[in-house]
Amino acid sequence: MTTIPFLNLGLAFIPVAIVIIITWKWQSNFRTSIYAVFRMLIQLLLIGYVLAYIFEADKSWIVITVLTIMLFASAWIGLRTVHGVTKRVYVKAFLAISVGGVCVLVLITQGVLHLQPWYLPSFVIPLAGMIFANAMNSISLAGERLEAEINRDLSYEEAKVIAFQASLIPTINSLFAVGLVSLPGMMTGQILSGVSPFIAARYQIMVMCMIFGSAGISSALFLSWIKSDFTPHGRQEKINC
């Protein structure tokens, strides 16, 4: 693959600028969009240097440290849209992503791919990123929808079912669309780098299964564990996400 010059890369920000202008014109929270794009830019530029160091170091403890940081960050970001989050809710979100995400990660890396060594950074970290990010998004949607349904005076069990279904909408949509509407990033990247489409398709099937599984398991665990926190007794010690 050819290296993208920075000047050419700048053209990719034209549609980003258009969306930000629309957000500003429509009096939405355009500052959040600007901040999010700026953070994305800085984080991705920095992570390139960080990953280069991690891949060269090839140490298991470094990989474990990175995965732990990813888990803490995903739980924190995932609860950003939920109001009045307590420390106990944050811990439960962290555990839900950890259980759902790590179990799927182990299955994929050791059962499907048979990685040697087991902590091979160039595989484990990118795969963990996809798994944890989708589990994070699922929990974020579940928490926000659960709160909205409870505020409509639904029972917790009714709200839980609706929230679980809502949390899986993006993932299920991607299952329907893959191959018809979209070629996902991993498959596209492999094809662009010269990998056979048949091999790329197998990897993408693996990715779609791990995304669906981790999102559903993490969301279900989170919704099952936080019932007591959506009562009048569970709204103390607020933290900002």
PAROKE-831522 format. One record per residue (C-alpha): residue number from 1; residue in three letters; x, y, z. Coordinates in Angstrom, 3 decimals. Example, Ala and Ser with C-alpha at 12.3 -4.5 7.8 and 13.67 -1.06 7.14 Angstrom:
# PAROKE-831522
- 1	ala	12.300	-4.500	7.800
- 2	ser	13.670	-1.060	7.140
END
This chain:
# PAROKE-831522
- 1	met	0.000	0.000	0.000
- 2	thr	1.228	3.497	-0.805
- 3	thr	1.799	6.042	1.939
- 4	ile	-0.795	8.830	1.977
- 5	pro	0.868	12.265	1.849
- 6	phe	-0.331	14.660	4.564
- 7	leu	-1.557	17.116	1.908
- 8	asn	-3.758	14.452	0.357
- 9	leu	-4.933	13.327	3.788
- 10	gly	-6.157	16.861	4.411
- 11	leu	-8.765	16.402	1.660
- 12	ala	-10.491	13.807	3.867
- 13	phe	-11.361	16.597	6.308
- 14	ile	-13.558	18.416	3.762
- 15	pro	-16.716	16.353	4.548
- 16	val	-15.838	16.635	8.252
- 17	ala	-15.837	20.429	7.954
- 18	ile	-19.175	20.330	6.123
- 19	val	-20.791	18.329	8.929
- 20	ile	-19.382	20.686	11.574
- 21	ile	-20.739	23.698	9.666
- 22	ile	-24.168	22.039	9.465
- 23	thr	-24.023	21.301	13.197
- 24	trp	-23.159	24.944	13.882
- 25	lys	-25.910	26.271	11.580
- 26	trp	-28.483	24.040	13.183
- 27	gln	-27.401	25.256	16.617
- 28	ser	-26.388	21.809	17.750
- 29	asn	-23.359	21.132	19.945
- 30	phe	-20.747	21.721	17.236
- 31	arg	-17.967	22.213	19.805
- 32	thr	-18.273	18.550	20.806
- 33	ser	-17.825	17.535	17.168
- 34	ile	-14.734	19.725	16.788
- 35	tyr	-13.289	18.369	20.029
- 36	ala	-14.019	14.771	18.976
- 37	val	-12.325	15.205	15.580
- 38	phe	-9.341	16.937	17.182
- 39	arg	-8.980	14.129	19.736
- 40	met	-9.253	11.509	16.999
- 41	leu	-6.476	13.197	15.030
- 42	ile	-4.096	13.510	17.980
- 43	gln	-4.843	10.046	19.349
- 44	leu	-4.301	8.287	16.027
- 45	leu	-1.073	10.142	15.294
- 46	leu	0.249	9.275	18.745
- 47	ile	-0.927	5.678	18.683
- 48	gly	1.136	5.079	15.561
- 49	tyr	4.324	5.746	17.536
- 50	val	3.056	3.820	20.568
- 51	leu	2.121	0.732	18.541
- 52	ala	5.454	0.765	16.739
- 53	tyr	7.185	0.612	20.147
- 54	ile	4.860	-2.115	21.454
- 55	phe	5.301	-4.296	18.369
- 56	glu	9.077	-3.992	18.548
- 57	ala	9.218	-4.617	22.320
- 58	asp	7.119	-7.816	21.991
- 59	lys	6.536	-8.121	25.763
- 60	ser	3.463	-9.776	27.269
- 61	trp	3.255	-7.372	30.236
- 62	ile	3.114	-4.380	27.891
- 63	val	0.230	-5.945	25.952
- 64	ile	-1.652	-6.718	29.185
- 65	thr	-1.120	-3.143	30.393
- 66	val	-2.459	-1.735	27.114
- 67	leu	-5.531	-4.002	27.245
- 68	thr	-6.231	-2.933	30.836
- 69	ile	-6.056	0.753	29.893
- 70	met	-8.391	0.084	26.963
- 71	leu	-10.907	-1.586	29.281
- 72	phe	-10.904	1.273	31.795
- 73	ala	-11.241	3.852	29.025
- 74	ser	-14.044	1.985	27.258
- 75	ala	-16.116	1.737	30.452
- 76	trp	-15.578	5.435	31.176
- 77	ile	-16.471	6.593	27.660
- 78	gly	-19.365	4.154	27.372
- 79	leu	-21.203	5.744	30.309
- 80	arg	-20.696	9.303	29.028
- 81	thr	-24.325	9.621	27.882
- 82	val	-25.887	8.236	31.076
- 83	his	-26.843	10.765	33.755
- 84	gly	-25.986	10.409	37.421
- 85	val	-23.521	7.567	36.994
- 86	thr	-22.225	6.200	40.291
- 87	lys	-18.879	4.569	40.936
- 88	arg	-20.684	1.278	41.383
- 89	val	-22.267	1.567	37.921
- 90	tyr	-18.849	2.322	36.434
- 91	val	-17.375	-0.791	38.053
- 92	lys	-20.219	-2.898	36.678
- 93	ala	-19.711	-1.455	33.189
- 94	phe	-16.003	-2.214	33.434
- 95	leu	-16.688	-5.797	34.543
- 96	ala	-19.303	-6.314	31.830
- 97	ile	-16.910	-5.204	29.074
- 98	ser	-14.087	-7.202	30.678
- 99	val	-16.056	-10.445	30.901
- 100	gly	-17.789	-10.148	27.543
- 101	gly	-14.805	-8.704	25.711
- 102	val	-11.916	-10.672	27.156
- 103	cys	-13.678	-14.040	26.836
- 104	val	-14.383	-13.369	23.161
- 105	leu	-10.825	-12.100	22.636
- 106	val	-9.349	-15.281	24.137
- 107	leu	-11.637	-17.468	22.029
- 108	ile	-10.673	-15.656	18.827
- 109	thr	-6.926	-15.374	19.424
- 110	gln	-6.392	-18.837	20.898
- 111	gly	-9.240	-20.911	19.449
- 112	val	-9.647	-19.446	15.960
- 113	leu	-6.225	-17.975	15.165
- 114	his	-3.945	-20.050	17.455
- 115	leu	-1.597	-17.121	17.954
- 116	gln	2.009	-17.897	18.895
- 117	pro	2.940	-16.325	21.224
- 118	trp	-0.494	-15.832	22.756
- 119	tyr	0.093	-12.095	23.261
- 120	leu	1.239	-11.354	19.673
- 121	pro	0.792	-7.553	19.776
- 122	ser	0.103	-6.985	16.067
- 123	phe	-3.003	-9.196	16.350
- 124	val	-4.142	-8.988	19.971
- 125	ile	-4.244	-5.184	20.290
- 126	pro	-6.166	-4.423	17.043
- 127	leu	-8.648	-7.234	17.707
- 128	ala	-9.100	-6.135	21.323
- 129	gly	-9.729	-2.596	20.092
- 130	met	-12.567	-3.752	17.842
- 131	ile	-14.080	-5.975	20.540
- 132	phe	-13.889	-3.460	23.397
- 133	ala	-15.093	-0.557	21.239
- 134	asn	-18.215	-2.404	20.132
- 135	ala	-18.924	-3.619	23.666
- 136	met	-18.506	-0.010	24.827
- 137	asn	-20.975	1.285	22.231
- 138	ser	-23.458	-1.421	23.131
- 139	ile	-23.306	-0.558	26.824
- 140	ser	-23.594	3.143	26.051
- 141	leu	-26.773	2.611	24.005
- 142	ala	-28.166	0.201	26.596
- 143	gly	-27.596	2.591	29.495
- 144	glu	-29.062	5.587	27.719
- 145	arg	-32.140	3.695	26.521
- 146	leu	-32.675	2.034	29.893
- 147	glu	-32.659	5.415	31.594
- 148	ala	-35.102	6.835	29.045
- 149	glu	-37.541	3.940	29.402
- 150	ile	-37.452	4.017	33.203
- 151	asn	-38.172	7.751	33.077
- 152	arg	-41.293	6.800	31.087
- 153	asp	-42.358	4.764	34.147
- 154	leu	-41.793	1.354	32.595
- 155	ser	-40.854	-1.499	34.896
- 156	tyr	-37.191	-2.429	35.014
- 157	glu	-37.746	-5.744	33.241
- 158	glu	-39.612	-4.057	30.377
- 159	ala	-36.997	-1.311	30.112
- 160	lys	-34.185	-3.886	30.171
- 161	val	-35.556	-5.784	27.176
- 162	ile	-36.044	-2.582	25.159
- 163	ala	-32.579	-1.338	26.100
- 164	phe	-30.960	-4.637	25.134
- 165	gln	-32.656	-4.624	21.744
- 166	ala	-31.627	-1.000	21.155
- 167	ser	-28.019	-1.717	22.113
- 168	leu	-27.718	-4.289	19.333
- 169	ile	-29.311	-2.221	16.535
- 170	pro	-25.999	-0.921	15.056
- 171	thr	-24.391	-4.365	15.233
- 172	ile	-27.359	-6.164	13.686
- 173	asn	-27.588	-3.500	10.965
- 174	ser	-23.935	-4.133	10.140
- 175	leu	-24.642	-7.891	9.889
- 176	phe	-27.421	-7.204	7.391
- 177	ala	-25.356	-4.687	5.412
- 178	val	-21.993	-6.437	5.199
- 179	gly	-21.280	-7.561	1.644
- 180	leu	-24.350	-5.767	0.280
- 181	val	-23.974	-2.176	1.411
- 182	ser	-20.485	-2.119	2.873
- 183	leu	-17.134	-3.831	2.836
- 184	pro	-15.916	-3.466	6.447
- 185	gly	-12.604	-1.855	7.282
- 186	met	-10.634	-5.010	8.030
- 187	met	-11.721	-6.743	4.820
- 188	thr	-11.114	-3.618	2.745
- 189	gly	-7.669	-3.149	4.261
- 190	gln	-6.694	-6.741	3.532
- 191	ile	-7.905	-6.544	-0.058
- 192	leu	-6.050	-3.268	-0.610
- 193	ser	-2.886	-4.879	0.761
- 194	gly	-3.157	-7.739	-1.752
- 195	val	-4.835	-10.491	0.283
- 196	ser	-7.224	-12.774	-1.603
- 197	pro	-10.894	-11.725	-1.181
- 198	phe	-11.725	-15.301	-0.157
- 199	ile	-9.244	-15.184	2.716
- 200	ala	-10.308	-11.651	3.638
- 201	ala	-13.935	-12.828	3.778
- 202	arg	-13.049	-15.515	6.347
- 203	tyr	-11.342	-12.960	8.561
- 204	gln	-14.313	-10.632	8.254
- 205	ile	-16.733	-13.403	9.255
- 206	met	-14.591	-13.925	12.353
- 207	val	-14.678	-10.188	13.076
- 208	met	-18.459	-9.908	12.676
- 209	cys	-19.010	-12.874	15.003
- 210	met	-16.697	-11.484	17.681
- 211	ile	-18.279	-8.019	17.459
- 212	phe	-21.827	-9.365	17.750
- 213	gly	-20.901	-11.724	20.571
- 214	ser	-18.953	-9.241	22.666
- 215	ala	-21.551	-6.493	22.227
- 216	gly	-24.461	-8.741	23.170
- 217	ile	-22.768	-10.452	26.113
- 218	ser	-21.420	-7.201	27.598
- 219	ser	-24.747	-5.407	27.200
- 220	ala	-26.704	-8.294	28.733
- 221	leu	-24.344	-8.519	31.713
- 222	phe	-24.435	-4.766	32.280
- 223	leu	-28.239	-4.611	32.183
- 224	ser	-28.510	-7.620	34.499
- 225	trp	-26.091	-6.192	37.076
- 226	ile	-27.348	-2.597	37.385
- 227	lys	-30.963	-3.170	38.395
- 228	ser	-30.350	-1.997	41.970
- 229	asp	-28.629	1.158	40.692
- 230	phe	-31.772	2.386	38.960
- 231	thr	-33.683	2.723	42.212
- 232	pro	-33.817	5.774	44.537
- 233	his	-31.062	4.146	46.611
- 234	gly	-28.637	3.816	43.725
- 235	arg	-28.099	7.453	42.762
- 236	gln	-25.310	8.555	45.049
- 237	glu	-21.640	9.418	44.528
- 238	lys	-22.025	10.833	41.038
- 239	ile	-19.002	10.843	38.802
- 240	asn	-18.502	12.687	35.546
- 241	cys	-17.922	10.617	32.428
END
